[in-house]
Amino acid sequence: MTNFLIKLFIKDKNNVEDQEVRGKYAMLSSITGIIVNILLSIFKIIIGVIANSMSIISDGINNVSDAGSSIVTMIGFKMSQKKIDADHPWGHGRMEYITALFVDVLILLVGFELLQSSIDKIIHPEMPSISNITIILLIVAILVKLWLFLFYRKIAKKINSAAIKGTAYDSISDSVSTLAVLISAFVARFANISIDGYVSLIVSVFILFTGLKAIKEIIDLLLGQKPDPDFVNEIIEFTKNYKEIHGIHDIMVHDYGPGRKIVSFHAEVPADSDILKAHDIIDQMEQDIFDKFNCITTIHMDPIVVDDEEINNMRKATEEIVKSMNEKFSIHDFRMTDGGERINLIFDLVIPTDEKIDVEKTVSDIQKKIHETNKKYYAVIKAEHSYV
């Protein structure tokens, strides 16, 4: 069914890097969600009123909020596709994240409202009137929501959308919620016991948990989270195709919304390279990365000595000393300056961000170990953290 809808409404469906195509996917998911959730909410609320079941009514109200979420998501996609302007040179792609956050807040509000209603139902219990038709319709509702979850998840993966991924989370939580309501209906129908308020309470807690989890993911995106390791590794491997490049470091990835990544890094080139030729290679690499990964790239060129045996040996020895301190440490931009009585070994020390260490003491310990190998060696170290 999902493939049929995509084929029917989206031309050039595989060109997901195109913002117009992404917008069509978002529109399809939003309209489908609005229609399905409104129909489900109408059926559930009517059934809940007839059956005098707070848990079914609560589930129906949750579907109304889902329809509202789809509308907000649709608006967010429209706003994210606005063209760049003087105040927003990187576009408006993060509006998709902001609207996703708004949707997640709506989920929390619905959860709190249902929590209050559930507590009231527990304090003032009433026996619901559950028929076989009610049970059948709840089963159908679960199946529909499961399909909607798979529908949202496929589109979210297709266009890498945090907003639609959040909506998919909401759909699977709805399936679980309705399953709990169905269990309550079975108990009331066949055991003549009312657990309606308790089930409604479980549903509300589950909705709150889902909303909090989704909010955390969106806030991480807005704050600037660590980039996808697979994406970073692909960039590193791609640069190995250029024999003139001896390594890259100081990689940064800035996310301005889906399809709007800005990448920067330092590329090491031989110090004796023809500067114009090296510059042309860097320019070509930037263009090639854009063509392959659809991201703007800025590359800083770092000259390093690669054909001096003494420097190469000392670089290797320094790396071994650093690794002996911590296997996760690494160095780059290694240089040697010989002042006769004093030889400076200048390099950057990369410390993983999550390492809880005394940086000053670590730098001092490395300097002492290097100095012990040769009294003329003095290490000049710049400590930094990796952004990936």
C-alpha positions in Angstrom: 0.0 0.0 0.0 2.8 2.4 0.9 4.6 1.8 -2.4 1.4 2.2 -4.3 0.7 5.6 -2.7 4.3 6.8 -3.3 4.2 5.7 -6.9 0.8 7.3 -7.4 1.5 10.7 -5.9 5.3 11.3 -6.2 7.1 11.7 -9.5 10.8 11.2 -9.5 10.4 9.4 -6.2 14.0 8.3 -5.9 15.5 11.9 -6.2 15.1 12.4 -2.4 17.9 15.0 -2.3 15.7 17.4 -4.1 13.8 19.6 -1.7 10.7 19.7 -3.8 10.6 15.8 -3.8 11.1 15.8 0.0 8.2 18.2 0.3 6.0 15.9 -1.7 6.8 13.0 0.5 6.1 15.1 3.6 2.8 16.2 2.1 1.8 12.6 1.3 2.6 11.5 4.9 0.8 14.4 6.5 -2.4 14.2 4.4 -2.5 10.4 4.9 -2.0 10.9 8.7 -4.7 13.5 8.9 -7.3 11.4 7.1 -6.6 8.2 8.9 -6.3 9.8 12.4 -9.5 11.8 12.0 -11.5 8.7 11.0 -10.0 6.7 13.8 -10.7 9.4 16.4 -14.4 9.7 15.3 -14.9 6.0 15.5 -13.2 5.6 18.9 -14.9 8.6 20.5 -18.3 7.4 19.4 -17.6 3.8 20.6 -16.2 5.2 23.9 -19.3 7.3 24.5 -21.6 4.4 23.7 -19.6 2.0 25.8 -19.0 4.5 28.6 -15.3 3.7 28.4 -12.8 6.4 29.4 -9.9 4.5 28.0 -11.5 4.3 24.6 -12.4 8.0 24.6 -8.9 8.8 25.7 -7.5 6.8 22.8 -9.8 8.6 20.5 -8.7 12.0 21.8 -5.1 10.9 21.3 -5.9 10.3 17.6 -7.2 13.9 17.3 -3.8 15.1 18.6 -2.2 12.9 16.0 -4.1 14.6 13.2 -3.0 18.0 14.6 0.6 16.7 14.7 0.3 15.8 11.0 -0.9 19.3 10.2 2.0 20.9 12.2 4.5 18.6 10.4 3.1 19.7 7.0 3.4 23.4 7.9 7.0 22.7 9.2 8.0 21.2 5.9 6.5 24.1 4.0 8.4 26.6 6.1 11.7 24.6 5.9 11.6 24.8 2.1 11.6 28.6 2.0 14.5 30.0 -0.1 17.6 31.4 1.5 17.5 35.1 2.4 19.9 37.7 3.8 19.1 36.7 7.4 19.2 33.0 6.8 22.1 32.2 4.3 21.8 28.4 5.1 18.1 28.3 4.5 15.3 27.4 6.9 15.8 23.6 7.1 15.9 23.5 10.9 12.2 24.6 10.9 11.5 20.9 10.3 13.2 20.2 13.7 11.4 23.0 15.4 8.0 21.8 14.3 8.9 18.2 15.2 9.7 19.6 18.7 6.2 21.2 18.8 4.6 17.9 17.8 6.4 16.1 20.6 5.3 18.8 23.1 1.7 18.2 21.9 2.2 14.5 22.7 3.2 15.4 26.2 0.2 17.6 26.7 -2.1 14.9 25.6 -0.3 12.5 27.9 -0.8 14.8 30.9 -4.5 15.3 30.1 -5.1 11.6 29.8 -3.2 11.1 33.1 -5.6 13.4 34.9 -8.7 11.8 33.4 -7.4 8.3 34.2 -6.8 9.2 37.9 -10.4 10.6 38.1 -11.7 7.4 36.5 -9.8 5.3 39.1 -11.3 7.3 41.9 -14.8 7.2 40.4 -14.9 3.8 38.5 -17.8 2.8 36.2 -18.4 -0.4 34.5 -18.1 0.1 30.7 -20.6 -1.6 28.3 -18.4 -3.5 25.8 -19.9 -5.3 22.8 -18.3 -7.7 20.4 -18.5 -5.0 17.7 -16.5 -2.7 20.0 -13.8 -5.3 20.3 -13.7 -5.9 16.6 -13.4 -2.1 15.8 -10.5 -1.8 18.4 -8.6 -4.7 16.6 -9.1 -2.9 13.3 -7.8 0.3 14.8 -4.7 -1.4 16.0 -4.0 -2.9 12.6 -4.6 0.5 10.9 -2.1 2.2 13.3 0.5 -0.5 12.8 0.2 0.2 9.0 0.5 3.9 9.6 3.7 3.3 11.7 5.3 1.3 8.9 4.1 4.0 6.4 5.7 6.8 8.4 8.9 4.8 9.1 9.5 4.1 5.4 9.0 7.7 4.4 11.2 8.9 7.3 14.0 6.6 6.2 13.5 7.6 2.6 13.9 11.3 3.1 15.8 11.3 6.4 13.2 13.2 8.3 13.3 13.6 12.1 9.7 15.1 12.1 8.2 12.1 10.3 10.3 9.7 12.4 8.7 11.3 15.5 5.3 10.8 14.0 6.1 7.2 13.4 7.1 6.9 17.1 3.7 8.4 18.0 1.9 5.8 15.8 3.5 2.8 17.4 2.8 4.2 20.8 -0.9 4.5 19.7 -0.9 0.9 18.6 0.3 -0.2 22.1 -2.2 2.2 23.7 -5.1 0.8 21.8 -3.9 -2.8 22.6 -4.1 -1.9 26.3 -7.6 -0.5 25.7 -8.5 -3.7 23.9 -7.3 -5.8 26.9 -9.5 -3.6 29.2 -12.5 -4.2 26.9 -11.9 -8.0 27.0 -11.7 -8.0 30.8 -14.9 -5.9 31.1 -16.8 -8.0 28.5 -15.9 -11.5 29.7 -14.8 -11.1 33.3 -17.2 -8.2 34.2 -14.4 -6.3 35.9 -13.6 -2.7 35.3 -9.9 -1.9 34.9 -10.7 1.0 32.5 -9.1 3.7 34.6 -5.9 1.7 35.3 -5.5 0.9 31.6 -6.1 4.5 30.7 -3.4 5.4 33.2 -0.9 3.0 31.6 -1.8 4.5 28.2 -1.1 8.0 29.4 2.3 7.0 31.0 3.3 5.3 27.8 2.4 8.4 25.8 4.4 10.6 28.1 7.4 8.3 27.8 7.2 8.3 24.0 7.0 12.1 24.0 10.0 12.6 26.3 12.1 10.3 24.2 11.2 12.0 20.9 11.8 15.5 22.5 15.3 14.4 23.6 16.2 13.3 20.0 15.0 16.6 18.5 16.7 18.7 21.2 20.0 16.9 20.4 19.6 17.8 16.7 18.9 21.5 17.5 21.8 21.7 20.0 24.2 20.1 17.5 24.9 16.5 18.2 27.7 14.3 17.1 27.5 13.5 13.4 26.7 10.0 12.1 30.0 8.0 12.4 29.2 6.2 9.1 28.9 9.6 7.3 32.3 10.7 8.8 34.0 7.4 7.9 32.6 7.7 4.3 34.2 11.2 4.0 37.5 9.9 5.4 37.6 6.9 3.0 36.6 9.1 0.1 39.6 11.4 0.7 41.9 8.4 0.4 41.3 8.4 -3.3 43.6 11.5 -3.6 47.2 10.3 -3.5 48.4 13.8 -2.9 46.5 14.0 0.5 48.3 12.3 3.3 45.5 12.5 5.9 42.7 14.6 7.2 41.8 15.9 10.7 39.8 18.5 12.6 36.6 17.3 10.9 33.5 19.3 11.6 29.9 18.6 10.4 27.2 21.3 10.9 23.6 20.3 10.3 21.2 23.0 9.1 18.4 20.6 8.4 18.0 17.5 6.2 20.0 17.9 3.0 21.8 20.9 4.4 25.1 19.7 5.8 28.2 21.9 6.0 31.5 19.9 6.3 35.0 21.3 7.0 38.4 19.6 7.7 42.1 20.0 7.4 43.9 18.1 4.6 47.6 17.3 4.9 49.7 17.8 1.8 53.5 17.6 1.2 55.3 20.8 2.3 57.2 20.8 -1.0 54.1 20.6 -3.2 53.5 23.1 -5.9 51.0 25.4 -4.0 48.9 26.1 -7.1 48.6 22.4 -8.0 47.8 21.5 -4.3 45.1 24.3 -4.3 43.6 22.9 -7.5 43.4 19.4 -5.9 41.7 20.8 -2.8 39.2 22.7 -4.9 38.5 19.5 -6.9 38.0 17.5 -3.7 35.5 20.0 -2.4 33.5 19.7 -5.6 33.7 15.9 -5.7 32.5 15.7 -2.1 29.6 18.0 -2.9 28.6 15.8 -5.9 28.8 12.6 -3.9 27.5 13.6 -0.5 25.4 16.7 -1.4 27.1 18.8 1.3 29.1 22.0 1.1 32.7 21.4 2.1 35.5 23.8 3.2 39.0 22.3 3.3 42.0 23.9 5.0 45.4 22.9 3.5 48.1 21.8 6.0 51.6 21.4 4.7 53.6 18.6 6.3 57.1 17.3 5.7 56.9 13.7 4.4 60.4 13.0 3.0 62.6 13.7 5.9 63.7 10.5 7.7 64.4 12.2 11.0 61.1 14.0 11.2 59.2 10.8 10.1 60.9 8.7 12.8 60.3 11.3 15.5 56.6 11.6 14.4 56.3 7.8 14.8 58.1 7.9 18.2 55.8 10.7 19.4 52.7 8.8 18.3 53.9 5.7 20.3 54.5 7.8 23.4 51.0 9.4 23.1 49.3 6.0 22.5 51.1 4.6 25.5 49.4 7.3 27.6 45.9 6.5 26.1 45.1 4.4 23.1 42.3 6.8 22.1 44.7 9.8 21.8 46.0 10.9 18.4 48.3 13.6 17.0 48.4 15.7 13.8 50.2 18.8 12.4 53.5 17.4 13.5 56.5 19.8 12.9 60.1 20.0 14.1 62.1 23.3 14.5 65.8 23.0 15.2 67.3 25.8 17.2 70.6 24.1 17.8 70.5 23.6 21.5 66.8 23.1 21.5 64.6 21.2 19.1 60.9 21.9 19.3 58.4 19.1 18.5 55.2 20.9 17.7 51.9 19.1 17.3 48.2 19.0 18.1 47.0 16.4 20.6 43.5 15.1 20.0 41.7 14.0 23.2 38.2 12.3 22.9 35.5 14.5 24.3 34.2 11.9 26.7 37.6 11.3 28.4 37.5 12.6 32.0 41.2 13.5 32.5 43.3 16.4 33.7 44.3 17.9 30.3 47.2 20.0 31.7 48.7 17.1 33.6 48.3 14.8 30.5 50.1 17.4 28.3 52.9 17.8 31.0 53.4 14.0 31.2 53.7 13.7 27.5 56.2 16.6 27.4 58.3 14.9 30.1 58.4 11.5 28.3 59.4 13.2 25.0 62.1 15.2 26.8 63.5 12.0 28.4 64.1 10.4 25.0 66.5 13.3 24.1 67.3 16.3 26.3 67.2 18.6 23.3 63.6 17.7 22.5 60.9 20.0 23.9 57.3 19.3 23.0 55.0 22.2 22.2 51.5 20.7 22.4 48.1 22.1 21.6 45.4 19.9 23.2 42.0 19.8 21.5 38.9 17.7 21.4 37.4 15.9 18.4 34.1 17.2 17.0 33.3 13.8 15.5 
